[in-house]
Amino acid sequence: MSAKKKDKANGEVLLEMHGLRIDGQAEDEWHEIVKGIDIILHRGEVLGLIGESGAGKSTAGLAAMGFARPGCRISGGSIVFDGIDLMSASEEEKRKLRGVRIAYVAQSAAAAFNPAHKLIEQFCETPVEHGKSSKAQAEADAKDLYKRLLLPDPDHIGFRYPHQVSGGQLQRAMTAMALSCRPDLIIFDEPTTALDVTTQIEVLVTIRDIVRQFNAAAIYITHDLAVVAQMADRIMVLRYGELDEQADTEKMMSDPQQDYTKTLWAVRSFQKQPAGAPTDPTPLIKVDHVTAGYGPVNVLHDISFEIHRGQTVGVVGESGSGKSTAARVITGLLPPKQGQVLVNGEALPGDYRKRAKEQLRHAQMIYQMADTAVNPRHRIREIIGRPLSFYLGMKGAKLEKRICELLDMIELEPGEFIDRFPGELSGGQKQRICIARALAAEPKFIICDEVTSALDQIVAEGILKLLDRLQRELDLSYMFITHDLATIRAIADEVIVMLQGRIVEHGPCKEMFTPPHHEYTDLLLSSVPEMDPNWLDGLLKQRQERGVMASTSSS
């Protein structure tokens, strides 16, 4: 049994929450979203919180800081952190704890950083402000943590702005920032959803080692059961704001007791019917010998691939491999330095500003983080209605009718959702709205950029089924960017494997999972976490013996 699985029950109690109740507000009415749960956490212990979207995981995790997000209120129970009663503490007392003794790693790194300041400036702010270190010491510590979290060029990456790094790199930079004051308690809210499987292993090991090294405690919130099995000493399953089941990790993974928990363990059964052979020899999308990058640095190096009508092409690779950059080239957001993109054999202008409205309409994009992809001040009717007005000139009753049809199409009741704001929706519902917005333009081709990585497995499976149905009904083509190989296996007809801006393997999905593979593809497949709680320790031992690094690139 690994060291992380040892019994922590005799350790010092760091956090106690008893009878925790939290209300949420919708349409000026309060309703209970966390319903009297108890959490006791010891130093050196990692508690896993799992459950589907809306279960109350993140809300309960934030309450450990004595914090309730806007539209929520802590209405009952007790919260005691290291002898400090957070229910009666003043806001000033709680502010002195947050970021220093209690840290939070948010799921959406893009929304957590100030876009106007460099990464290292934001890292240094808390330790310097609270007198934990000087600016020079904080900068040195940042570079050390960037190195430990496998960020590329750790001595210099901190001097970039948030938009100048990939999503996976930004997530690791945020993890480093949370560790800047060496907190006693860390709440990790889906910290690896933006990471590819190879980088995820190293980040998980680093998180685990830091918790041990500083005798801290952690609440690890996730929908990835295989990941929580590697991290947690104990698992709590939440459903509708109530505790459904809890047990030590090994017992929970091997012998769940409740029907709901067993259902969580059994999800991801979906498998789409493969598309038939292309009937039209001319591909819908052709990326032809494209080289592209930012400034003098090339990210893509002479890549070529095709996507035919009705086909889903999955693109996998680690953070910084060029997956999203390829999408930006196709949509015209990043003009290529060499090569071209063709639609139905017609070359497109490299810059979207030079493309005709009809050319723009036929290539739409669904983004990873629905939270940051929609305007929080606009109602759903405005979010879906804008592309209908812009591309198709709809207005009045015709516009209203089409918005309702699109809501029906994504399986949301128009009368219930059309006048809501995004903040009144769950993560899965927001992602469905983003799908409807993309469909509003009546495109031929949609780029799905990590559209299920932020969703729990039950909601993610629903989104995959929805995308598959829409593809069959509307004859759509998808480019599906993801680091989740289970998603690729479920949804893709063909797979492209990228590494350091190059395509290292390309072929039918069934061949992707059948040896022999390119060396990097083998590494990807071997890095997919398994439900066995001892899998990570076994993999690290095996690779140590073979002298194999967990990742071929730190990008």
C-alpha positions in Angstrom: 0.0 0.0 0.0 1.3 3.4 -0.9 2.3 6.1 1.6 -0.6 8.2 0.6 -3.1 5.6 1.6 -2.1 5.4 5.3 -4.6 6.1 7.9 -4.8 9.8 8.8 -7.5 9.5 11.5 -5.1 10.1 14.3 -3.6 13.2 12.8 -4.3 16.8 14.0 -7.8 18.0 12.9 -7.3 21.0 10.6 -10.9 21.6 9.4 -14.3 20.8 10.8 -17.5 21.6 9.1 -20.7 20.3 10.8 -24.3 20.6 9.5 -23.1 22.8 6.6 -26.1 24.4 4.8 -25.8 26.8 1.9 -28.6 28.5 0.0 -28.6 29.7 -3.6 -30.7 32.4 -5.1 -32.7 32.1 -8.3 -35.4 34.6 -9.4 -35.3 36.3 -6.0 -36.0 33.1 -4.1 -33.6 31.2 -1.9 -33.3 27.4 -2.1 -31.0 25.0 -0.3 -28.1 23.6 -2.4 -25.9 22.1 0.3 -28.0 20.3 2.9 -26.4 19.7 6.2 -23.1 17.9 5.3 -20.2 17.2 7.7 -16.5 17.3 6.7 -13.6 16.6 9.0 -10.1 16.9 7.5 -6.8 16.1 9.2 -3.3 17.4 8.4 -1.6 15.4 5.7 -4.9 14.1 4.4 -6.5 14.5 1.0 -10.2 14.3 0.8 -11.8 13.6 -2.6 -15.2 15.3 -3.3 -17.0 13.8 -6.3 -20.5 14.0 -7.8 -22.2 15.2 -10.9 -22.7 18.9 -11.9 -24.8 20.7 -9.3 -24.0 18.3 -6.5 -22.5 21.1 -4.4 -18.9 20.0 -4.6 -17.4 23.4 -5.4 -19.8 25.3 -3.1 -18.8 23.1 -0.2 -15.1 23.5 -1.0 -15.4 27.3 -1.1 -17.2 27.2 2.3 -14.0 25.7 3.8 -12.6 29.3 3.3 -15.7 30.8 4.9 -16.7 32.0 1.5 -19.9 31.8 -0.6 -19.9 32.9 -4.2 -22.3 35.7 -5.3 -25.9 34.5 -5.3 -25.1 32.0 -2.4 -25.1 32.3 1.4 -24.0 30.1 4.2 -27.2 29.6 6.1 -26.3 27.1 8.8 -23.8 24.8 10.5 -20.3 25.5 11.7 -16.9 25.9 10.0 -13.8 25.8 12.1 -10.3 26.0 10.6 -7.4 25.3 12.9 -9.4 26.5 15.9 -10.7 29.6 14.1 -14.5 29.9 13.8 -15.0 31.1 10.2 -18.8 31.6 10.8 -18.2 34.3 13.4 -14.8 35.7 12.0 -14.9 39.1 10.4 -14.2 39.6 6.7 -10.8 41.1 7.6 -9.9 38.0 9.6 -10.9 35.7 6.7 -9.1 37.8 4.1 -5.9 37.3 6.1 -6.3 33.5 5.9 -7.3 33.3 2.2 -4.4 32.8 -0.1 -2.0 32.5 2.8 -3.2 29.7 5.1 -6.1 28.5 2.9 -5.6 28.5 -0.9 -7.9 27.8 -3.8 -7.1 26.4 -7.2 -10.0 27.3 -9.5 -11.1 25.2 -12.4 -11.2 28.0 -14.9 -7.6 29.4 -15.0 -8.6 31.8 -17.8 -11.1 33.5 -15.5 -8.8 33.4 -12.5 -5.9 35.6 -13.9 -5.8 39.3 -14.5 -5.1 39.6 -18.2 -3.3 42.9 -17.7 -0.5 41.5 -15.5 2.3 39.1 -16.1 2.1 35.6 -14.4 5.0 36.2 -12.1 3.6 39.6 -10.9 0.4 37.8 -9.9 2.4 35.0 -8.2 4.4 37.5 -6.1 1.5 39.7 -5.0 0.2 37.6 -2.1 3.5 36.5 -0.5 4.9 40.1 -0.7 1.6 41.7 0.4 1.4 39.5 3.5 5.1 39.8 4.4 6.0 36.2 3.6 8.9 37.0 1.4 10.6 39.8 -0.6 9.9 40.4 -4.3 13.2 38.7 -5.2 12.5 35.7 -3.0 9.0 35.3 -4.4 10.2 35.5 -8.0 12.8 32.8 -7.2 10.2 30.6 -5.6 7.9 31.1 -8.6 10.6 29.8 -11.0 11.2 26.8 -8.7 7.5 25.9 -8.6 7.2 26.5 -12.4 10.0 24.0 -12.8 8.4 21.4 -10.5 5.1 21.8 -12.3 6.8 21.1 -15.7 6.2 24.5 -17.2 8.5 25.2 -20.2 11.3 27.6 -19.8 10.5 28.1 -16.1 13.0 31.0 -15.7 11.1 33.1 -18.2 7.6 31.9 -18.7 6.4 34.0 -15.7 7.1 37.1 -17.6 4.4 36.3 -20.2 0.8 37.5 -19.9 -2.0 34.9 -19.4 -3.1 35.0 -23.1 0.5 34.1 -24.1 0.4 30.6 -22.7 -1.7 27.5 -23.3 -4.7 26.6 -21.1 -2.8 23.7 -19.6 0.2 25.9 -18.8 -2.1 28.6 -17.3 -3.7 25.9 -15.0 -0.2 24.9 -13.7 0.7 28.6 -13.2 -2.4 29.0 -11.1 -1.5 25.9 -9.0 2.0 27.4 -8.4 0.3 30.7 -7.4 -1.9 28.9 -4.8 1.3 27.3 -3.3 3.2 30.6 -3.0 2.5 31.0 0.7 2.7 27.3 1.5 -0.8 27.1 2.8 -2.1 24.6 5.4 -5.2 23.8 3.4 -5.6 23.8 -0.3 -8.9 23.4 -2.2 -8.2 21.9 -5.6 -11.3 22.4 -7.8 -10.7 20.3 -10.9 -7.0 21.3 -11.2 -6.1 18.9 -14.0 -9.1 19.1 -16.4 -7.1 21.3 -18.8 -4.1 19.0 -18.8 -3.1 16.2 -21.1 -2.6 12.8 -19.5 1.2 12.9 -19.6 1.5 16.3 -17.9 -1.4 15.4 -15.6 0.7 12.6 -14.1 3.6 15.0 -13.1 1.2 17.6 -11.8 -0.6 15.0 -9.6 2.7 13.8 -8.2 3.8 17.3 -7.5 0.5 18.2 -5.7 0.7 15.0 -3.7 4.3 15.6 -2.7 3.7 19.2 -1.7 0.8 18.1 0.6 3.1 15.6 2.2 6.1 17.8 2.4 4.3 20.7 4.1 2.0 18.4 6.2 -0.9 20.3 4.6 -4.4 19.1 3.9 -6.3 19.2 0.7 -9.8 18.9 -0.6 -9.7 17.5 -4.2 -12.8 18.3 -6.2 -13.1 16.4 -9.4 -15.4 14.4 -11.7 -12.5 12.2 -12.8 -12.9 9.0 -10.7 -9.5 7.6 -11.9 -7.7 10.7 -10.9 -9.3 11.0 -7.4 -8.4 7.4 -6.9 -4.7 8.3 -7.2 -5.0 11.4 -5.0 -7.4 10.9 -2.1 -7.1 9.1 1.2 -10.9 9.2 1.5 -13.8 10.0 -0.9 -17.1 11.7 -0.3 -19.8 11.3 -2.9 -22.3 14.2 -3.0 -25.7 14.3 -4.8 -28.2 17.1 -4.8 -26.2 18.8 -1.9 -26.3 15.7 0.4 -23.8 13.1 1.3 -24.6 9.9 -0.6 -21.6 7.8 0.5 -18.1 8.1 2.0 -15.3 5.6 2.6 -11.6 5.1 2.4 -10.5 5.3 -1.3 -9.6 1.7 -1.7 -12.9 0.5 -0.3 -14.9 3.1 -2.3 -13.2 2.1 -5.6 -13.5 -1.6 -5.1 -16.9 -1.9 -3.4 -19.2 1.2 -3.6 -22.4 0.6 -1.6 -25.0 3.1 -3.0 -26.7 2.7 -6.3 -25.9 6.3 -7.3 -22.2 5.7 -6.7 -22.3 2.5 -8.7 -23.9 4.5 -11.5 -21.0 7.0 -11.4 -18.5 4.2 -11.7 -20.3 2.8 -14.7 -20.7 5.9 -17.0 -19.0 6.5 -20.3 -20.7 3.7 -22.2 -21.4 5.8 -25.2 -19.9 4.8 -28.5 -20.9 6.6 -31.7 -21.5 4.7 -35.0 -18.5 5.3 -37.2 -19.0 7.4 -40.3 -18.9 5.6 -43.6 -16.3 6.2 -46.3 -16.4 9.7 -47.8 -18.7 9.9 -50.8 -17.1 13.2 -52.0 -13.4 13.0 -52.8 -13.0 16.7 -52.1 -12.6 17.2 -48.3 -14.8 19.8 -46.6 -11.7 21.1 -44.7 -8.2 20.8 -45.9 -5.2 22.1 -43.9 -2.4 22.2 -46.5 1.2 22.3 -45.3 0.6 25.0 -42.7 3.3 26.6 -40.6 2.1 29.1 -38.1 3.1 30.8 -34.8 3.3 33.9 -32.7 5.9 36.4 -33.6 9.2 34.7 -34.5 8.2 31.4 -32.7 6.6 28.8 -34.8 4.0 26.6 -33.1 2.9 24.5 -36.1 5.5 23.0 -38.5 4.2 22.1 -41.9 1.1 20.2 -40.9 -1.5 18.8 -43.3 -4.8 16.9 -42.7 -8.3 16.6 -44.1 -11.8 16.5 -42.7 -14.7 15.1 -44.8 -18.4 15.9 -44.6 -20.1 14.0 -41.7 -16.8 13.0 -40.2 -15.3 13.6 -36.7 -11.6 14.0 -36.6 -10.1 13.9 -33.1 -6.9 15.9 -32.3 -4.9 14.8 -29.3 -1.6 15.9 -27.8 -0.2 17.5 -24.7 -0.6 21.1 -23.7 1.3 23.4 -26.1 1.4 20.8 -28.9 -0.5 23.0 -31.3 -4.0 21.6 -31.2 -5.8 24.9 -30.5 -3.3 26.8 -32.7 -4.4 24.7 -35.6 -8.0 25.6 -34.8 -7.1 29.3 -34.7 -5.6 28.9 -38.2 -8.7 27.3 -39.6 -11.0 30.0 -38.2 -8.7 32.8 -39.4 -7.8 34.1 -36.0 -4.1 33.3 -36.7 -3.0 33.7 -40.3 -0.5 31.0 -41.4 3.0 31.9 -42.3 3.1 29.2 -44.9 0.4 27.0 -46.4 -3.3 27.5 -46.6 -6.8 26.3 -45.4 -9.3 25.2 -48.0 -13.1 24.7 -47.7 -14.6 22.5 -50.4 -11.4 23.0 -52.4 -11.6 26.8 -52.2 -8.6 28.5 -50.5 -9.7 30.8 -47.6 -8.0 34.1 -46.8 -5.7 33.5 -43.9 -7.1 36.5 -41.9 -10.7 36.2 -40.8 -11.2 39.9 -41.4 -10.7 39.3 -45.1 -13.2 36.4 -45.3 -16.7 36.9 -46.6 -19.6 36.5 -44.1 -20.6 33.2 -45.8 -17.0 31.9 -45.3 -17.1 32.8 -41.6 -20.5 31.3 -41.1 -19.6 27.8 -42.1 -16.8 27.3 -39.6 -17.9 27.8 -36.0 -16.3 27.0 -32.6 -17.4 25.7 -29.2 -14.9 26.5 -26.5 -13.6 24.6 -23.4 -14.8 27.0 -20.7 -18.4 27.9 -21.2 -18.1 30.3 -18.2 -15.8 32.6 -20.1 -17.2 32.0 -23.6 -20.6 33.7 -22.9 -21.3 37.2 -21.8 -22.6 37.0 -18.2 -24.7 40.1 -18.7 -26.6 38.8 -21.7 -29.7 36.6 -21.5 -29.8 33.3 -23.4 -32.1 34.9 -26.1 -29.4 37.5 -26.8 -26.5 34.9 -26.8 -28.2 32.6 -29.3 -30.0 35.4 -31.2 -26.9 37.4 -32.1 -25.5 35.0 -34.7 -29.0 34.5 -36.2 -29.2 38.3 -36.7 -25.6 38.7 -37.9 -25.3 35.8 -40.3 -28.9 35.1 -41.4 -30.6 38.6 -40.9 -33.4 37.2 -38.7 -35.5 39.5 -36.6 -38.8 39.7 -34.9 -41.1 36.7 -34.6 -38.9 34.7 -37.0 -35.9 35.3 -34.7 -37.8 34.3 -31.6 -39.1 31.1 -33.3 -35.6 30.0 -34.3 -34.2 30.7 -30.9 -36.8 28.4 -29.4 -36.1 25.7 -32.0 -32.4 25.8 -31.2 -33.2 25.4 -27.5 -35.4 22.5 -28.3 -32.6 21.0 -30.4 -30.2 21.1 -27.5 -32.8 19.7 -25.1 -33.5 22.8 -23.0 -37.1 23.9 -22.5 -37.4 27.4 -24.3 -40.0 28.8 -21.8 -37.8 27.9 -18.9 -34.4 29.0 -20.2 -34.7 31.7 -22.9 -34.7 34.7 -20.4 -32.1 33.3 -18.0 -28.6 34.7 -17.5 -25.6 32.3 -17.8 -25.0 32.5 -14.1 -28.4 30.8 -13.5 -27.3 27.7 -15.5 -25.2 24.6 -14.6 -21.9 23.9 -16.4 -23.6 21.4 -18.7 -26.4 23.7 -19.5 -24.0 26.5 -20.4 -22.1 24.2 -22.7 -25.4 23.3 -24.4 -26.0 27.1 -24.9 -22.6 27.4 -26.6 -23.5 24.5 -28.9 -26.8 26.3 -29.8 -24.9 29.5 -30.5 -22.6 27.6 -32.9 -25.6 25.9 -34.6 -27.3 29.3 -35.0 -25.0 30.2 -37.9 -26.1 26.9 -39.7 -22.4 25.9 -40.2 -21.1 22.9 -42.1 -18.1 22.5 -39.7 -17.7 22.9 -36.0 -14.5 22.9 -33.9 -15.1 21.4 -30.5 -12.2 22.6 -28.3 -12.1 20.5 -25.1 -15.9 20.9 -24.8 -16.4 18.1 -22.2 -13.2 18.4 -20.1 -14.8 20.7 -17.6 -17.9 18.6 -17.2 -18.6 15.6 -14.9 -18.8 12.2 -16.6 -22.6 12.0 -16.6 -23.1 15.5 -18.1 -20.1 14.9 -20.5 -21.7 11.7 -21.9 -24.9 13.7 -22.4 -23.0 16.3 -24.4 -21.3 13.6 -26.6 -24.7 12.0 -27.3 -26.1 15.4 -28.2 -23.2 16.3 -30.6 -23.5 12.8 -32.2 -27.3 13.3 -32.8 -26.8 16.8 -34.2 -24.1 15.5 -36.5 -26.4 12.8 -37.9 -29.4 15.1 -38.2 -27.5 18.2 -39.7 -24.7 16.4 -41.6 -22.1 18.3 -39.6 -18.3 17.7 -39.6 -16.4 18.1 -36.3 -12.8 18.7 -35.4 -12.7 17.5 -31.8 -9.8 18.7 -29.8 -9.2 16.9 -26.5 -6.7 15.3 -24.2 -9.2 12.7 -23.0 -8.5 9.5 -24.9 -11.8 8.0 -23.6 -13.6 10.8 -25.3 -11.6 10.2 -28.5 -12.5 6.5 -28.4 -16.2 7.4 -28.0 -16.6 10.2 -30.6 -13.9 10.1 -33.3 -13.8 8.5 -36.7 -10.1 9.5 -37.3 -7.4 10.6 -34.9 -4.5 13.0 -35.3 -1.7 12.9 -32.7 0.3 16.1 -32.3 3.6 16.7 -30.6 5.6 19.9 -30.5 3.6 21.4 -33.5 3.9 18.3 -35.7 1.6 15.4 -36.6 3.3 12.2 -35.4 0.4 9.8 -36.1 -2.8 10.0 -38.1 -5.3 7.3 -38.9 -8.7 5.6 -38.2 -9.7 5.7 -34.5 -9.7 1.9 -34.2 -6.1 1.8 -35.3 -5.2 4.4 -32.7 -5.9 2.0 -29.9 -4.3 -1.0 -31.6 -0.5 -1.5 -31.5 2.0 -0.8 -32.9 2.0 2.9 -32.2 4.4 5.9 -32.5 6.5 6.1 -29.3 4.6 9.2 -28.2 1.2 7.6 -28.8 2.3 4.7 -26.6 3.2 7.2 -23.9 -0.3 8.8 -24.2 -2.1 5.5 -23.9 0.0 4.3 -21.0 -0.7 7.6 -19.1 -4.4 7.3 -19.0 -5.3 6.9 -15.2 -7.0 3.7 -14.1 -9.5 3.2 -11.3 -6.9 1.2 -9.3 -5.8 3.5 -6.4 -2.3 2.1 -6.7 -2.0 2.7 -10.4 0.0 5.9 -10.3 2.6 4.6 -7.9 2.9 1.4 -10.0 3.3 3.5 -13.2 6.0 5.7 -11.6 7.9 2.7 -10.3 7.7 1.0 -13.7 8.9 4.1 -15.6 11.7 4.7 -13.0 12.9 1.1 -13.6 12.8 1.6 -17.4 14.2 5.1 -17.2 11.2 6.5 -19.1 10.2 10.1 -18.5 6.4 10.7 -17.9 6.4 13.3 -20.7 8.4 13.8 -23.8 7.9 17.5 -23.7 7.3 20.1 -21.0 5.3 22.3 -23.3 
